[in-house]
Amino acid sequence: METLEDEQSDDRSAQKAKNSFPEEIIEDILSRLPVKSILRFKSVSKPWLSLISAPSFHNLHSTVAPRTTAFFFTARDSSTGTRYFFSGANDGGSVANLMKLDNTVFDAAHNFAEHLKGLVCFTSRDSLCGKLYAFVFNPTTHKFFKLPDPPVPLRNYTDENKGDYYLFGFDELSNEHKVLYIDVESIKPTTIEIMIFSFSNYSWRKIEVDLPLGISAWRCFV
């Protein structure tokens, strides 16, 4: 004879089965939602938060989600000095205020911003000719990361013969984002240092290069 405890156990098992879905199905459903909806689901459970924060989910979302975001930009409130990070839509929709940025870093104009496979990388100097810093922003989770300084001197550039640059890329072999830092001084003899930042171990690695041709710092592009 089935007891009351047995019935309650069966009910719990049925409810558990009802609420259980394979993670790949949940991931597929979430990846098709707009960022605003995904942010609300971060608080559902720790497994969902972990899934949404994973780099693999960023890549999937950037591939299959509706392509409504056309660009990212920053703007400064002149009355308070506060700078904000925005996203704009290509469907004529409203501009979304993604987050408030740290005033101590973003007083100067930004040099560039690149959006690649779910992440945004942009740079800023602490003054007009000051040090150049790189930042990575995840629009899906609203997490913001300042890259550690590359292990080379960060200079104040007031000479057109000197220049430094950050470039954003994605390594298909290792399935991760990487940032390239180039430091050039074109005063004869020309010197160049190249560092690459890997998100898998959060560290910089120097790349040895030979320069077959002369390089002008302000004309250096990759």
C-alpha positions in Angstrom: 0.0 0.0 0.0 1.3 3.4 -0.9 1.7 5.7 2.0 1.4 9.5 2.3 5.2 9.8 2.4 5.4 7.8 -0.9 2.9 10.1 -2.6 4.8 13.2 -1.4 8.0 11.6 -2.7 6.4 10.9 -6.0 5.1 14.5 -6.2 8.6 15.9 -5.5 10.1 13.6 -8.1 7.6 14.7 -10.7 8.1 18.3 -9.9 11.9 17.9 -10.1 11.6 16.2 -13.5 9.2 19.0 -14.7 11.7 21.6 -13.7 14.8 19.8 -15.1 15.9 20.6 -18.6 19.2 19.7 -20.3 21.7 22.6 -20.0 22.2 22.7 -23.8 18.4 23.4 -24.2 18.5 26.2 -21.6 21.6 27.7 -23.2 20.0 27.6 -26.6 16.9 29.4 -25.4 18.8 32.0 -23.5 21.2 32.7 -26.4 18.2 33.8 -28.5 17.1 36.5 -26.0 18.1 40.1 -26.0 20.7 41.3 -23.5 18.1 43.1 -21.4 16.2 39.8 -20.8 19.4 37.8 -20.1 20.4 40.2 -17.4 17.2 39.5 -15.5 17.8 35.7 -15.6 21.2 36.0 -13.9 19.5 36.0 -10.5 17.4 32.9 -11.2 20.1 30.5 -9.9 23.8 30.0 -9.6 23.9 27.5 -12.5 22.2 30.0 -14.7 24.6 32.8 -13.6 27.5 30.5 -14.3 26.1 29.6 -17.8 25.5 33.2 -18.8 28.9 34.3 -17.6 30.8 31.6 -19.6 32.8 32.8 -22.6 31.2 30.0 -24.7 27.8 31.6 -24.0 29.1 35.0 -25.1 30.2 33.5 -28.4 26.9 31.7 -28.9 24.8 34.7 -28.1 26.7 36.9 -30.5 26.0 34.4 -33.2 22.3 33.5 -32.8 20.8 36.4 -30.9 18.8 39.1 -32.8 21.2 41.6 -34.2 19.8 44.8 -32.9 22.9 46.5 -31.4 24.8 48.5 -34.0 27.3 50.4 -32.0 28.7 51.3 -28.5 29.8 54.7 -27.3 30.5 56.7 -24.2 29.2 60.1 -23.2 30.1 62.5 -20.3 27.7 64.5 -18.2 29.4 67.9 -18.1 27.5 68.9 -14.9 28.8 66.0 -12.8 31.8 64.8 -14.8 30.3 61.3 -14.8 30.9 59.2 -18.0 28.4 56.5 -19.1 28.7 53.6 -21.5 25.8 53.2 -24.1 24.7 50.9 -26.8 22.7 52.0 -29.8 20.3 49.9 -32.0 20.3 49.7 -35.7 16.5 49.3 -35.8 15.8 52.9 -34.8 15.2 51.9 -31.2 16.2 53.8 -28.1 19.8 54.1 -26.7 20.5 51.9 -23.7 22.6 53.1 -20.8 24.7 50.0 -19.9 26.7 51.3 -17.0 28.5 54.2 -15.3 32.2 54.4 -15.8 34.9 55.4 -13.3 35.7 59.1 -13.6 39.3 58.6 -12.6 40.0 56.7 -15.8 37.7 58.2 -18.4 38.4 61.9 -18.4 40.1 61.9 -21.8 38.7 61.0 -25.1 38.5 57.3 -26.1 40.8 56.1 -28.9 38.8 53.2 -30.3 36.2 50.6 -29.5 35.9 47.1 -31.1 33.0 44.7 -30.7 33.9 41.1 -31.3 32.1 37.8 -30.5 30.2 39.2 -27.5 32.8 41.5 -25.9 33.8 45.1 -26.4 37.4 46.4 -26.1 38.2 50.1 -26.0 41.0 52.3 -24.9 41.4 55.6 -23.1 44.3 57.9 -22.0 44.4 59.5 -18.6 45.1 62.8 -20.3 45.4 64.1 -23.9 48.9 62.7 -24.4 48.9 60.5 -21.3 49.1 56.8 -20.7 47.0 54.5 -22.8 44.9 51.8 -21.0 42.7 49.1 -22.4 39.3 47.8 -21.1 37.0 44.9 -21.9 33.3 45.1 -21.4 30.7 42.3 -21.5 27.3 43.8 -22.6 25.6 40.5 -21.6 26.7 40.4 -18.0 27.6 44.1 -17.6 31.0 43.0 -16.3 33.8 45.4 -16.8 37.5 44.5 -16.8 40.6 46.7 -17.0 43.5 44.9 -18.6 46.7 44.9 -16.5 49.4 47.1 -17.8 51.7 45.3 -20.3 55.2 44.7 -18.9 56.8 47.5 -20.8 57.0 51.2 -19.8 53.7 53.0 -20.3 54.8 56.3 -21.8 53.4 59.8 -22.1 53.4 60.4 -25.9 54.2 64.0 -27.0 56.4 63.0 -29.9 55.0 61.9 -33.3 57.8 59.4 -33.5 56.4 57.4 -30.6 53.1 55.6 -30.4 51.3 52.7 -28.7 48.3 50.8 -29.8 45.9 48.1 -28.6 44.2 45.7 -31.1 41.4 43.2 -30.3 41.1 39.8 -31.8 39.7 36.3 -31.4 41.9 33.1 -31.6 39.8 30.4 -33.3 42.2 27.7 -32.3 42.1 28.3 -28.6 38.6 29.7 -28.7 39.4 32.9 -26.7 39.7 36.6 -27.1 43.1 38.2 -27.2 44.5 41.7 -27.0 47.6 42.8 -28.9 49.7 45.7 -27.6 52.2 47.5 -29.9 54.8 50.0 -28.7 56.7 51.8 -31.5 59.5 54.3 -31.4 60.5 55.2 -34.9 63.6 57.3 -34.1 66.5 55.6 -35.9 67.0 52.7 -35.2 63.3 51.9 -35.1 62.3 49.8 -32.1 59.1 47.9 -31.6 57.7 45.8 -28.8 54.7 43.6 -29.2 52.8 41.9 -26.3 49.8 39.7 -26.5 47.3 39.3 -23.6 45.5 36.0 -23.2 42.2 35.8 -21.3 42.8 32.1 -20.4 45.6 32.9 -18.0 45.2 36.7 -17.7 48.8 37.4 -18.5 50.9 39.2 -21.2 53.4 37.4 -23.4 56.1 39.1 -25.5 56.3 38.4 -29.3 59.7 38.6 -31.0 59.5 40.3 -34.4 61.9 41.5 -37.1 61.4 44.8 -38.9 62.2 44.4 -42.6 60.9 47.9 -43.3 61.0 51.2 -41.4 57.9 52.1 -39.4 56.5 55.5 -38.7 54.7 55.4 -35.3 51.7 57.5 -36.3 51.2 55.4 -39.5 51.3 52.0 -37.7 48.2 49.9 -38.4 47.4 46.2 -38.2 
